């Protein structure tokens, strides 16, 4: 994978996704990673799934941009 490929991916990610940072108690990172892995998910996937469920959104609604509604 060359530099161009990474540049293209980074540019796409900036257009398609927002980034957020969360803060958790020191020492919980490994627990959260293990929990996500036990469900077959990445930490990001687990957070997204939990938020989507809490917001009562379908996967389609979750992936749709708010201005597309």
N, CA, C and O of each residue as an XYZ file, in Angstrom:
276
protein
N       0.854     -1.174      0.000
C       0.000      0.000      0.000
C       0.897      1.233      0.000
O       1.680      1.443      0.926
N       0.778      2.028     -1.026
C       1.630      3.198     -1.144
C       1.050      4.419     -0.484
O      -0.055      4.397      0.059
N       1.815      5.481     -0.542
C       1.400      6.737      0.069
C       0.110      7.267     -0.560
O      -0.748      7.807      0.138
N      -0.025      7.111     -1.876
C      -1.210      7.598     -2.561
C      -2.461      6.919     -2.030
O      -3.481      7.573     -1.814
N      -2.388      5.614     -1.820
C      -3.533      4.869     -1.309
C      -3.950      5.397      0.065
O      -5.141      5.582      0.314
N      -3.012      5.635      0.938
C      -3.308      6.166      2.270
C      -3.905      7.562      2.175
O      -4.836      7.893      2.910
N      -3.389      8.363      1.294
C      -3.894      9.722      1.113
C      -5.348      9.685      0.648
O      -6.186     10.437      1.146
N      -5.637      8.812     -0.304
C      -7.007      8.694     -0.820
C      -7.940      8.215      0.291
O      -9.035      8.755      0.449
N      -7.527      7.221      1.054
C      -8.351      6.711      2.154
C      -8.592      7.783      3.206
O      -9.713      7.936      3.690
N      -7.558      8.521      3.560
C      -7.699      9.592      4.550
C      -8.656     10.669      4.066
O      -9.475     11.171      4.835
N      -8.553     11.022      2.800
C      -9.445     12.042      2.237
C     -10.894     11.551      2.263
O     -11.797     12.309      2.618
N     -11.123     10.290      1.891
C     -12.473      9.721      1.941
C     -12.999      9.716      3.375
O     -14.137     10.119      3.618
N     -12.183      9.264      4.321
C     -12.609      9.196      5.722
C     -12.995     10.570      6.256
O     -13.950     10.686      7.024
N     -12.270     11.608      5.864
C     -12.601     12.961      6.305
C     -13.961     13.400      5.770
O     -14.700     14.106      6.456
N     -14.295     12.987      4.549
C     -15.582     13.349      3.958
C     -16.728     12.526      4.538
O     -17.836     13.036      4.708
N     -16.467     11.261      4.842
C     -17.540     10.328      5.198
C     -17.800     10.202      6.695
O     -18.890      9.793      7.095
N     -16.833     10.542      7.517
C     -16.964     10.282      8.951
C     -16.607     11.495      9.795
O     -15.760     12.305      9.419
N     -17.267     11.604     10.942
C     -16.857     12.547     11.981
C     -16.054     11.756     12.996
O     -16.259     10.552     13.149
N     -15.158     12.407     13.678
C     -14.355     11.740     14.697
C     -14.727     12.282     16.065
O     -15.014     13.469     16.225
N     -14.717     11.383     17.057
C     -14.983     11.767     18.435
C     -13.949     11.077     19.306
O     -13.436     10.011     18.966
N     -13.663     11.690     20.407
C     -12.741     11.097     21.371
C     -13.516     10.869     22.664
O     -14.266     11.740     23.105
N     -13.335      9.701     23.268
C     -13.976      9.437     24.552
C     -12.895      9.292     25.609
O     -11.747      8.963     25.311
N     -13.280      9.542     26.828
C     -12.366      9.417     27.959
C     -12.951      8.368     28.892
O     -14.124      8.431     29.259
N     -12.124      7.407     29.269
C     -12.547      6.315     30.147
C     -11.585      6.224     31.327
O     -10.464      6.727     31.249
N     -12.004      5.598     32.403
C     -11.101      5.457     33.544
C      -9.836      4.675     33.163
O      -9.891      3.708     32.402
N      -8.722      5.108     33.699
C      -7.437      4.451     33.464
C      -7.559      2.967     33.791
O      -8.105      2.592     34.830
N      -7.053      2.138     32.906
C      -7.052      0.703     33.133
C      -8.248     -0.025     32.530
O      -8.285     -1.255     32.559
N      -9.223      0.696     31.987
C     -10.421      0.061     31.423
C     -10.297     -0.228     29.926
O     -11.132     -0.940     29.368
N      -9.292      0.300     29.283
C      -9.137      0.141     27.835
C      -9.091     -1.336     27.434
O      -9.779     -1.742     26.497
N      -8.295     -2.133     28.128
C      -8.173     -3.561     27.806
C      -9.495     -4.286     28.043
O      -9.864     -5.171     27.271
N     -10.213     -3.914     29.112
C     -11.516     -4.534     29.396
C     -12.508     -4.254     28.265
O     -13.235     -5.145     27.826
N     -12.526     -3.023     27.809
C     -13.456     -2.627     26.752
C     -13.094     -3.317     25.445
O     -13.974     -3.798     24.731
N     -11.818     -3.369     25.130
C     -11.365     -4.055     23.919
C     -11.730     -5.531     23.952
O     -12.192     -6.082     22.953
N     -11.525     -6.172     25.096
C     -11.855     -7.592     25.238
C     -13.364     -7.814     25.118
O     -13.804     -8.788     24.506
N     -14.147     -6.918     25.699
C     -15.607     -7.038     25.624
C     -16.069     -6.922     24.169
O     -16.892     -7.714     23.710
N     -15.544     -5.947     23.460
C     -15.902     -5.768     22.047
C     -15.503     -7.009     21.246
O     -16.277     -7.509     20.430
N     -14.308     -7.488     21.488
C     -13.812     -8.663     20.766
C     -14.678     -9.885     21.051
O     -14.905    -10.700     20.157
N     -15.164    -10.024     22.284
C     -16.012    -11.162     22.641
C     -17.333    -11.139     21.874
O     -17.992    -12.168     21.727
N     -17.712     -9.963     21.391
C     -18.945     -9.814     20.606
C     -18.653     -9.806     19.111
O     -19.556     -9.626     18.295
N     -17.378    -10.002     18.757
C     -16.997     -9.995     17.349
C     -16.957     -8.614     16.741
O     -17.124     -8.458     15.531
N     -16.736     -7.599     17.579
C     -16.741     -6.209     17.133
C     -15.439     -5.512     17.476
O     -14.701     -5.945     18.361
N     -15.167     -4.434     16.768
C     -14.111     -3.519     17.170
C     -14.679     -2.629     18.260
O     -15.891     -2.627     18.474
N     -13.848     -1.879     18.948
C     -14.351     -0.941     19.953
C     -15.256      0.082     19.271
O     -16.317      0.416     19.798
N     -14.852      0.577     18.119
C     -15.669      1.536     17.391
C     -17.007      0.913     17.002
O     -18.048      1.560     17.113
N     -16.985     -0.322     16.555
C     -18.221     -1.018     16.199
C     -19.148     -1.181     17.392
O     -20.360     -1.005     17.273
N     -18.577     -1.517     18.539
C     -19.369     -1.677     19.761
C     -19.998     -0.348     20.170
O     -21.184     -0.297     20.496
N     -19.222      0.709     20.155
C     -19.745      2.033     20.528
C     -20.865      2.437     19.573
O     -21.910      2.921     20.006
N     -20.645      2.239     18.274
C     -21.661      2.572     17.296
C     -22.937      1.766     17.504
O     -24.039      2.309     17.431
N     -22.783      0.468     17.763
C     -23.949     -0.397     17.990
C     -24.720      0.040     19.231
O     -25.950      0.093     19.209
N     -24.017      0.350     20.300
C     -24.674      0.790     21.531
C     -25.402      2.119     21.337
O     -26.531      2.286     21.797
N     -24.756      3.057     20.658
C     -25.393      4.356     20.412
C     -26.618      4.205     19.522
O     -27.668      4.787     19.796
N     -26.482      3.425     18.461
C     -27.598      3.223     17.534
C     -28.799      2.623     18.265
O     -29.933      3.062     18.072
N     -28.544      1.619     19.102
C     -29.628      0.985     19.860
C     -30.253      1.971     20.840
O     -31.476      2.032     20.965
N     -29.421      2.741     21.534
C     -29.931      3.694     22.522
C     -30.745      4.811     21.862
O     -31.653      5.377     22.471
N     -30.404      5.116     20.611
C     -31.113      6.165     19.873
C     -32.276      5.595     19.056
O     -32.904      6.309     18.275
N     -32.556      4.296     19.245
C     -33.650      3.617     18.535
C     -33.591      3.831     17.029
O     -34.591      4.182     16.402
N     -32.403      3.615     16.451
C     -32.222      3.797     15.018
C     -31.914      2.463     14.353
O     -31.209      1.623     14.913
N     -32.454      2.278     13.148
C     -32.092      1.115     12.348
C     -30.678      1.340     11.814
O     -30.154      2.453     11.875
N     -30.066      0.281     11.292
C     -28.735      0.452     10.700
C     -28.793      1.448      9.550
O     -27.882      2.258      9.379
N     -29.867      1.387      8.760
C     -30.013      2.305      7.632
C     -30.094      3.759      8.121
O     -29.444      4.644      7.564
N     -30.891      3.992      9.159
C     -31.003      5.342      9.722
C     -29.659      5.808     10.274
O     -29.278      6.965     10.099
N     -28.948      4.908     10.935
C     -27.664      5.237     11.544
C     -26.657      5.687     10.495
O     -25.900      6.633     10.714
N     -26.654      5.006      9.358
C     -25.662      5.289      8.312
C     -26.032      6.490      7.447
O     -25.171      7.071      6.788
N     -27.307      6.860      7.449
C     -27.767      7.971      6.633
C     -27.359      9.296      7.268
O     -27.485      9.477      8.479
N     -26.874     10.213      6.450
C     -26.527     11.532      6.939
C     -27.814     12.271      7.302
O     -28.824     12.109      6.618
N     -27.799     13.081      8.367
C     -29.002     13.806      8.777
C     -29.605     14.654      7.659
O     -30.827     14.799      7.606
N     -28.799     15.215      6.771
C     -29.338     16.065      5.700
C     -29.946     15.260      4.555
O     -30.455     15.846      3.599
N     -29.903     13.914      4.631
C     -30.503     13.070      3.607
C     -31.928     12.678      3.967
O     -32.598     12.013      3.177
N     -32.401     13.074      5.135
C     -33.749     12.676      5.594
C     -34.814     13.531      4.976
O     -35.998     13.336      5.250
